[in-house]
Amino acid sequence: MSTDTAPQKEEYLPEKHPEVELAEKLDEAENSPIEAVRMAVPVTDDPLLPVITFRFWVLGFLFTAIGATITQYNFFRTTYSSYSIFFVNLATYYLGKGMARILPKFKVTLFGQEMSLNPGPFNIKEHAAIGIAVNSGASAAYAVDILAATDLFLDYRVSAIGGILMIITTQCLGYGMAGLLRKYIVYPAEMVWWQNLVQVSFYGTLHNTDEYKRIRLVRGWTRMKFFWVVCGITFLYQFIPQWMFPLLMYVDWLCWIQPFNRNFWALFSSAQGGGIMSLSFDWTSIQGQSMYYPLYAQLCTYGGMIFNYWILLPIFWFNNILGTRVIGRPLSPRLFFPNGTMFNYKDFSTPDHNLDVERYDALGVKVAMAPMYALGFFCSFLALTACCSHISFFHGRKIVTTMRAAMSNKEEDIHTKMMKIYPEVPQWWYAVFYVVMAGLSIFVVEYYNLQLPWWGLLLALFMGFVLTLPIGIMNAVTGYGPGLSVISELICGYMLPGRPIANMVFKCYGEMAMYQCNLLLQDLKLGHYMKIPPRNLVAAQLWGSLVGAIFNWVTQIVIIDSQREILAGKKTDKNGFWTGNRAQNFWGSGLIYGALGPARMFSTEGKYGWVYYGFLVGLIIPAIQWALSKKFPKIKWHLFNVTLIANGMAKFPNGFTLGILPSLIVAVIFQGYIARYKKDWWSRYTFILATAMDTGAAFTGLFLFLFFAGGVSEKLVVGFPSWWGNHYTEEGTNAPYLFVNRCGASSGWTNPKGWTVFNPAPETGN
């Protein structure tokens, strides 16, 4: 694909370039009708700034590779530390400036393009293109859920070519869709994409003013010095809870009152129970987003989690609702027989991994799931319809007005007019790209025996394509929109029962086609605001996606090979750092919706038919709120967001309820107090502090894996000596405790005080 670069600055003539004159005339004539856009996005442009440069290729590759590795590594961890785009933008700014000073100016040929190693000053468009490339690829690819689940629980590993192709196709299908829909979701002024305004302001602050450079923080430090000092301190500190003193990661202080009491274990253990009032001093269980996400959103989300795990879980446990005590593990994505024995899917599957229906039906009993897991499905259904209902009632009129304005296209947005000076990407390019990606997707599912027929894949893609337009408009206008994973697995479960892999693949392609398309549309709008030439913008997105896919695949292979028994649930990590809980959760859904099928699991005659009422409840509650807002307009009813509350309840932690209370404490301090009463301090320090701490914590985890946990070599396994802060025995367990959090007893240990000892069976089922 063409990646045309603009002429260099040295080529300016004394008279103004005609394209610059056009931009200035447009600037004088009009501005955006949206006030927030007018404040954040300038209507000026320099069409001569180079975008796809040697610096772009190098920095885009480096930070995408680092980001894809870190986020994929975190996918298998108990706690998750994000890879901040703020850190990327800050670091690439200074590295880009440095490269502009030291690189020679001779020309090289890269990817068929001749370019100068140093085309001049590091500019704002080049910088934004790097950020867009990183944002496109520095994530944990959804397709890895499938690859990890089949590898860990079915002993079926897709080859390197198949795995990388699956990641690339799921990540890139959205490009064709985004291109075909950009006329409706990118070009109109009403399609704001609010998330982009922060980045536009940040790029502008860095490149267009000296204010950012003049600001001094504590002790007169620059922002960059402050960032690296805090990052370094966090990096060193994280060795304490993650290696030397893991008890600090799970401070289940209420559990210590009676550590071998089964009820205390179920309610207060954050390792396998409700984690009521538990603390954590591991930053990865708190995360920087607690410092700057809107307080109402965090209160809704954490309120949902507290209601689920601190209130409903004790009710379920003490009343043995749906066999909670018989199953024994309150929070588990696994399936069980009614007597609490673990269900092993391999015992009831055919050689091609389908369900052996005759053997399963011969049992005469129905497999059960942990009741809190079933409640999570109810909340997922509720969140989906509540999102649509909430947006319809509270934002419906605005969305309809916006859609009419966008479809009529009577008056073009000023930014759309300014972008007309650049060569557009033809619609047929996007169409051809989409067809090629769809064809590769069919090849992957057919050639690698992923149980999903070609027509099933096309149905998933069709569903994603049709729903992308309304969901994209919701995202552009309101800032959030529903996902498709629940609906995808439900449809495929009824359509292709007995095929767990097919269900996971259908969900992945249906969900990711829509999700990735929305992410790419958001980046297209960012490029629109930054005046990045469309062909350069697509090149940046593709570069990030391709680099990220390769590093996603390599990282998951390395981690699975080094931690297989722990990730598959056959062995417990004595520190509690490795769980593979996201892969286990994905596989659990694959069994419920795919292997057994919703017709079996959620039948009206069974235990779980009630989960479908989540759809109805989600539709009704926002309608009631809207009616109350008319009756009592002084109350901000829309802030009691049912979607966020239900999402919090649906955040099934797979046995690790970490970080609820400490994250809530940090949110209240920073958003409830500092942001209100110390606004200057908050605006000066919060984002850079959060980013520095997240970055330092992420690098600690990666360092420990590579050099202390055998990531580079099995010979590089360095455990911290046993002491009461980790309490290892010679066998490598935490005996006499079940886990490092000092809650519960290990199998075979005799309790000298006569307390009730709970010895749950190891989770070896699939």
N, C-alpha and C positions, 0 to 999 in steps of 0.2 A: 504494500500500500504506500502511496506517495507520502512523503514527509517533507514537503516543501519548506525550506527555511527562507526567511526574509533576508534582504540585503543587509550588509553590515552598516554600522553607524558611520564608518569612514566614507560611505558612498553618498552621504547627504550633499546636495548642491546648495549654493547660496540661497536660491529661491526655494520656497516651500514645495515639498512634494505634493502632488495633487490629492493623494489619499489623506495626507495630514490636513490639507485644507478642508476636505470633505468632513473629516471628523470634527474639526473646529466649528464648522458651520452648523452641524447637527447639535453640537454642544450648546451653541448660542440659542438654538431654536426651541428646544424642548427638554423635558426630563421625564423620568418614570412617574406614572400616576400613583405608585405605591410609596407612601411616605418613608417607610423603613428602608426601601431600596434607594430612594433619593439621598438619604443620610449616609448610607454605607458604600454605595457603588458610584464612582465618578463616571461622567459621560465624556471622558477623554480617552484617547487611544493614540498609540504610536505604532502604526502598522509595520515599521521597519525593524522592530526588535526581533532578534533571532530567538526561536523557541526550541527546536530540536537540535541541540548542540552536543558536542562531545561531553560536556559537563552533565548534560541531562542523562545521556546513556550511562555514564559511570555512577552518578549519585542515585539515579533511579534504580539501577541494578542493585547497588550496595544496600540501600535502605529497604527495598522490597524484599531482598533475600533475608536480611536480618529480621524484618517484621514477620515474614511468612514462617521462618524457623521458630521465632519466639511464640507466636500465637498458636502454631501447631503443636509445639511442645506443651504449652499450657492446656491444650485440649485434653490431655491425658492426666493432668494434675488434679489434686483435690481442690485447690484454690486457683484462681485465675487472675493474672495481672495483665492489664491491657497494654497495647502498643500504641502510644499516643501520637496522633498526627501533629499535635502541637510540638512535640519533641522533634519530629521529622522536619517540620518547617523551620524550626529554630536552628537545628544542627546543619541542615542543608544550606541555610542562608550564610552561615559563617564559612562552611567548607567551600561553597560556591564562590564567595568573595576571595577566599584564599587561593583557589584554583585560578581565578582571574588575575591574581597578582603574580603567580609563579610559573604558570604554564607558558611554553613558547607559542608563537603564533603561526608555525608552519601548518600546512594542510595535510589531512589524512583522509582515506576512504573508509567509511564505516557503513555496513549494510547497503552498499551500492551508492552511498551519498558522499560526495566530497565536502569536507567541512574543515574549518580551522580548529585547532586544538584550543585556541583562545580567541573567540570572536569579539572580545571587548568586555565591558563591565557585565557582571552577573545581574541580569535584569528580572523584573517582576513576573513576566510571562514565563520565562524559563523556569523560575522558581515554582510557580503554580503548576506547571506541567509535571515537574518532579513529584510534587505533592499528590497530584491526580494519579500518576503512575503507581505510587506507593499505596494509595488508598484503594486502587483496583486489585492489587495482588497481595498485600501484606495482611492476610487474614487466614483463619483456619478454614480450609475449604470444606464445604458441606459434604462433598463426595467422599472425603476421608472417613466419615461416619460409616459409610457402606463398606469401604475397604477394610477398616479396622474391625467392624462387627463380623464380617465373613471370615476374616483371618483368625480372630480370637475365639469365636464361638462355633465355627463350622470347619476350622482348619482348611479353609479354602482361600488361597492367596491369588488374587488377580495379578497377572504378569506386570512388569514395569511399564511396558508400552500401553497395556490396557488401563492400568491405574492412572498413568499420566494423562491419557486420552480422556478418561472419565472426568478427571478434575478439570482439564481444559474445556471440554464441551459444556459441563455444567456451569463453569465460570464465564464462558464466552457466548453462550446462546443469547444472553440478554443484549448483546451488542446489536444484533440484527433487529430485535424488537425495539430497542431504544431509538435506533435510527429511523424506523418507520413511524414511531410515535412522537418524535421530537417536535413536530409541527404543532402538536396539541398540548404537550406537557413541558416544553422547554421555551419555545419562542414567545408565547403570550406573557405580557407583563404581570398578569394576575397569578401566574405560576411562579411563586416567589422562591420556593425551596429555602425556608428560613434558616436551615443549618448552614447554608453557604455564606450568609451575611457576616458571620463571625470571622470566617476565613478570609473573605474579601477585605474586611477591616484590618485584619492582622497583616496580610501581605502589603496593604497600603501603608500601614504604620511603619513597617520595616523599610520599605523601599522609597517612599515618597516624603517622609519627614525625618527630621533628626531627633524628634522627641524620644523615640524608643531608645536611641543610643545615649541620649543625655541623662535618662532616668538612672538614678543610683539607688541601690537597695541598702540593706544593712551593712554597716562598716564601709560604705561607699563603693560596694561591689557593683559591677555591671550585672545585667540579667544573666549573661552567659556564665560568668564566674559563679554567681549564686546557684545557677542550675547545676553546674558540675560539682560544687561543694556538697549540695544537698543530695545529689545523685550518688556521690562517693560515700557519704555517711550512711545512706540507706543501704547501699550495696554491702557495706561492712556489717551493719546492724543485722541484716537479714540472715547472716550466717548463724546468729544466735537462735532464733526460733526454727530455722529450717535445717539446722545441722547439729548444733551444740546442745540446745535446750528445747526440744520439740514440744515439751509440756506447755510452753508459752503459746503454742499454736492452738491448743485445746484447753482453755482454762475453764473447765466445767466444775466450778467451785461448789455448787450445790450437790453434785454427785459425790463429793468427798465425804459428806456426812455419813452415808452408808454406801460405800463403793461396791459392795457385793449384793445389794438389794436389787432384785429384778425390776421393780417399779421405778426406782431411782435411775437405773440404767436406761429404761425406755423413755423417760421424760426429760432427763437432764444431760444425757450424753450427747455432745455435738458430733461425736464420731459415728454413732449408729442410732441415736434417738432424737428427741425433739429439740435438744439443746436449749432448754428454757433458761434464760438469764445467763447464758454462757458468754464468756469473753474470749478475745483472741488478741495477741500482740504481734501477730504476723501481718504485715501490711498487705500482702496479697489477698487476705480475706476481707480487707476493708476497701482498698482501692481509692484512687484519687477522685473518681467521679462523685463520691460522697460529698466532696468539698464544693462542687459547683453545679450539680444537677438541681433543677428547681425543687424547692423544699416540699411543695405540695405533692409532686410526683413521687419523691422518695417516701414521704409519709404514707401515701396510698400503697406503694409497693411493699414497704416493710410492714405496714399495717396488715396487709393481706398475709404475709408470711407469719407474723405473730399470731394472727387469728387462726391460721391453719395448724401451726406446730405447737403453739403454747396453749391454745384453748381447745380446738377440736381434737387434736391427738390424744390428750388425756381422757377426753370423753370416750373416744373410740377404744382406748386401751383398757380403761377400768370397766367398761361395759361389754367388752369383747365384741364390739359391733363388727359384723361381717367376718368374724374369726380373727380379729387383730391379735389377740394374745395367743391363739393357737398357732398362727403363722410365726409369731415370735419376734420378727424383725419389723418394727413399725414402718421403716423407710427402706424399701427394697424394690428395685425394678424387676426382680425375678418373679417367676410363676411357681405356684405351690399346689400340691394336692391338699384336699380338705383336712388331712391330719397334720399338715405342716411340713411334710416331706418336700424337698426341692424337686421341681419338675425339670427333667433333663431332656431337651428337645431331640438330641441325637438318638435317644432310645425310641423315638416315634417318627423318625424321618426316613425318607427313601434315599437311595444313593445320590439322587440329583437334588437333595435338600428340600424336597416337598414334604408336606405332612402325610404320613401313612394313615389315612383316615380309618381304615379297618382296624388297625392295631390300636389307634387312639380310642375309637368308639367301643372297642372290646373292654376297655377299662370299666365302663359303666359309671364313671364319676367325672365331674367337671373340674377342670383346673381353675384355681383361684389366683387372684393377684392381691398384693398387700393393699388393704382398704384405702390407705392414704394415697397410694398410686392411682387407684380408681377415682378418688376425689380429684386428683390432678387432671384427669381427662374431663371430668365435669366442669372444672374451672377453665380449661382450655376452650371447651365449647362455649362457655359463658362469655369468655373474653372476646372471642371472635364476633359473636352477634352483638355484644355490648358495644364493641368498637363501631360497628356499622350503625347501630341505633343511636349511640351518643353523637356521632358525626352528623347523622341525618337530622336529629332534633336540634342540636346546638349550633351546627355549622351548615345545615342543609341549604338554607336560602343563599348563603354566601357562595357555596359550591355551585349551585345552579346558575347564579349570576355569572360566576367566573367561567363556567363551561360555555355558556352562551356567548360571552365576550370572546373566548378563545376560538370557538367554532366559527363565529361570524367573520373574524379576522378583518374587521372593517378598518381598524387603525393599528398599524404595526407599532410595537414597542420601540423606543429609541435605541435600545441595545441591539435589537434585531436588525434595525436599519444600519447600525454601525458595523455589524458583522457581515453585511452584504459585500463589502470590499474584498472579502477573502473567498477563495474557491470553495464551494460547498462540496460535501461528500454526496455523490449521486445516490438517489434512493435505491437504484438497482445494485449498487455495491453492497448496501446493507442487506438487501433481499438475497443476493447470491451468498453472502457470508452466512446468513441464517440457514439457508438450505444446506450449505456445506457442513455446518456444525450439526444440524439435524441428521444429516446422512452419517456423519461420524458417530453420533450418539446411537443410531440404529445399529451400526457395525459393532459398537462396544457391547450393547445388551445382547445381540444375537451371537456374536462370535465367542464371547466369554461366558455364555450360559447363565445369564443373570435372571432367568425365569420370566422376564417381562417380554411378551411378544412385541413385534414392531408396531402393531396397531395400538397397543397399550401405551407405548412411549409417545406416539403421535397424539393420543388423547391427552396425556399429561402436558405436552407442549401446547396443545390447543387451549387447554384450560388456563395455563399460565398466561398465554398471549391475550385471551379474552378478558381476563380479570386484571391485567396489568394497567389498562387505561383508567378504570375507576379507582383502583388502589393508588396508582401514581398521582392522580389528581388529589386524592385525600392527603398523600404525603406532601405534595407541593403546596397545598393550601393550608393544611392544619399542622403539619410537622410529624404526623404519625398515621399509620394505617395497619390493617390486619395482615397476618401471614396466611399461608395456604397449607401448611404442613398437616394440620388436623383434618381438613377437608380432603386433602390428597390421599392420605392413608385410609380414610374412611371409604372413599369411592373405590379405591383399588382393593380394599378388603372385601367389599361386597362383590366386586367384579372378578377378582382372582383369588379366592380363598385357598389357603393351604400353601401359599408361596411367600415366605418371609422375605426373600431377597427381592422378589418382584415388587413387593410393597415398599421396601426401602428405596429402591431405584425410582419407582413411580413418584414417591414423595419428594425425593431429591430433585428430579428433573422438573416436576411441577412447581415446587416451591422456589427452587433456585432460578428458574427462568424468570419468574416474577420478581424475586428479591434482587437478583443481580441486575435486572433491567432497571429497577428503581434506583439502585446505587449508581448505575451508569448514567441514568437521566439526571440524577443529582449532580454528578461530575460534569455532564454536558452543560448544565445551567451555570456551574461554577466557571467553566471555560467561557461561557457566554458573557458572564459578568466581567471576566478578566480579559476578554477580547483575544482569546487564543484561537488561531485559525483552525477551523473544524478538522482538517486533515491531520494537522499536528496533534490535535486533541485525541483523535481516535488512535493515532500511533502511540501516544503516551499510555492510553488505557490498555491497549493490546500488549504493550511491552511489560507493564506491571502484571497483567494476568498470566502471561506465559512464564515469566520468571517466578512468580509466586507459586504456580502449579508445580513446577519442578521441585522447589524447595519444600513445599507441602508434602509431596510424595516421599522424598528422601528422609525427611524428619520423622514421618510416621513409621517408616520401615525401621529406622535405627531404634526408635523408642520401643516399638513392639518386640523387636528381637531381643532387646536388653531387659525388658520388664514384662515378658509375656505372662508368666504365671500370676503376677499381681494384677495385671490389667484384665485377665480372664476370670478373676475372682477365685482362683485356686489357692492363692496364698495371700496373706495380709502383709502389707508394708509396715514394718515395725514403727516407722516414723509417721505414717499416715499421709505421706506426700503423694504417693501414686495410688490411684484408684481406678482409672479408666472409667469413671462414673458416667461420662457423657456417651461413651461407646456402649456401656451397659444399658443406659437408658434408651438409646436408639435401638439396640437389639431387643429390649423389652417391648417396645412399641411394635417392632417388626413381628415378634411372636404373637402379640395380641391381635393386631390388625391383619397381619399377613398369614402366619402359620395357622392359627386357630380361626381368625376372621371375626369381624364384628357381629355377624349373624349368630355365632356361637357365644361370644363373650358378653355381648350386650343385648341378648334376647330378652323379651319381656317376661319370659318364664324364669330367667336366671337371676343372679345376684345383682347384676350391674346395669339393668335396663334403665335405671334412674339417671344415668349419666347424660342421656339425651335431653333431659329436661334443662340442662345447661343452656341449650340453644334458646329455649323459651324464656328462661329467667333473664338471659342477657338482652333480649329484645325489650322486655317489660320494664326493668329497673330504670334505664335512662329515660323512658317515656314518663315514668312517675316523677323522676327528678325534674324533667322539663316542665311538667305541669306545676310542680311545687315552685319552680323558679318564677312562674307567672303569678302565682298566688303570694309568694314571699320574695320579691325581687331583691331585697337587701342582702339576702343570703347567697353566697357564691356557690350555687349547687353544682356548677360544672367542675369545680375543683375536687369534688368527691367522685373521682373518675373510676367508675366500676371496672373499666377495662384494666387499668393499672392495678387495682385491688385484686382482681381475678388473676392477673398475670403473676402477682406476688404469691397468691395461693397456689398457682400452678407451677411455680419454680420448684419442681421436685428435685431435691438435692442428692438423691441416691444414697442417703445415709449420712450426709455431712451437712448439718445445719450450722455452718460456720459463718461468723461475721455479721449476724443480724443485729445484735445489740451494739457492738462497737461501731459498725457503720452508721447506725442510727444516731449514736452519740456524736460522731464526727459531723454528720449532716446538720444536726441541731446547732452545734457550736458554730460551724462555718456559715450555713445558710440561714439559720434562725437568729443568730446573734451578731456575728461579725459582719455579714453582708448588710444587716440593717443598721447597726449602730457604729460600725467601724468601716464604712464603705470604702474609704480611701485605701486603708490597709488591705481590704479584701481584693479590690481591683488591682492593686499593685503586686500582691504576692500569690493569690490563690492558684491561678492557672499554672504558673511556673513551678510553684511548690508541689502541686499535685502531679504534674508531669515528671518532675525530677524524682519524686518518690516512686512513682509507678515504674519509671525506667530503671532506677537502681534495683528495685525488687525483681524486675524481670531478668536483668542480667545476673543477679545472684542465683536465681533458679537455674538458668541456663549453664552458668559456670559450674554449679554443683553437679548437674547431670553429666556434663562433659568430662569433668576431671575428678569428681569424687564418687560418682555412681556408675562408672563404667561406660559412659556414652562414647568416649573415644576408644577405649580399650578395656577389656574385662580385668586387666591387671591394675587399672586405675580405679579401684574401689577402696575408699578411705572412710571408715566409720569412726565417729567420735567415741572415745572411751566410755564404757558404761558407768553411769552414775544415776542419782535419783531423778535427775532432770530428763533422762531418757529411759532408764530402768530396763536395760537389756539383760537377758540371761545368756548363758553360753550357747543356748540353742538359737539365739537370735530373736527371741520373742520378748514381750513385755510382761511375762508371767511374774507374779501371780495375777496381774491385771489382764483383762481382755484386750486393752488398748492403751496407748501411751497417755490417754487422758485420765487414767486412774479410775476407770469405771468398769465394773464387771469383772468376772473371774475367768481365767483360762481353763480349758478342758482338763480335767484330771486333778485340779488343785483342791486341796481340802481346806475348808474355811474353819479356822480355829474358833471363831466367835459365834458360830452357829447361825449366821445370817442365811437367808435364802440365796442360793447360788444359781445363777442362770448360765447354762452352758450351751449356747446356740451352735448348731452344726455349721461347719464351714460351708461357705457358698460355692459349692462345686458344680451346681446345676447350671444348665444353659437354657 
